[in-house]
Amino acid sequence: MAGMGRQRGFTLLELLVVLVIVGIMLGVVSFNALPSGRQRLQNDAQRIALLLQMAREEAIVRNRPIAFDAGPVSYRFMVRGDQGWEKIRDVDMLREREFVLSPVQLFIDPALNLNDDTLRITFGREPVDKPFVLTMAVGEDKVQIKADGVGHFVVE
């Protein structure tokens, strides 16, 4: 059987080198796929902008003021009832939530802060509200939600 040559195939070392290269590539891809702090803040702001729009429309439909109350860790929506401000319990989308990143610094222009920690935006029964800019900041990352007063909310 002198005519038989070496068997063809990969050595264990070659397979290990390929596995290491694949592992490094997967690590790079998964690291790039993870959202940065700014992207996570931007996504949170997009969600809040949609919820603000929904709360504004809900205030018009209910014919009662609805408020967005936010602190450094969480936010909630309140409806003005006969006994004062109450949590909205019948609309699951407007339930109390926590920010994705916290603590969040909140600034609004024009200023409507209740105190140092809590911010309140109130939507009335009228289809036109006052325009405002809500700034959310976590560390060095900042995102703004701009409301034009007629129902359009833009995240920048």
Secondary structure, DSSP 8 states (H G I E B T S, - for coil): -TT-----S--HHHHHHHHHHHHHHHHHHHHHHS--HHHHHHHHHHHHHHHHHHHHHHHHHHTS-EEEEE-SSEEEEEEEETTEEEE--S-GGGS-EE-SSSS-EEEEES--BSSSS-EEEEE-SSS----EEEEEEETTEEEEEEE-SSS-EEE-
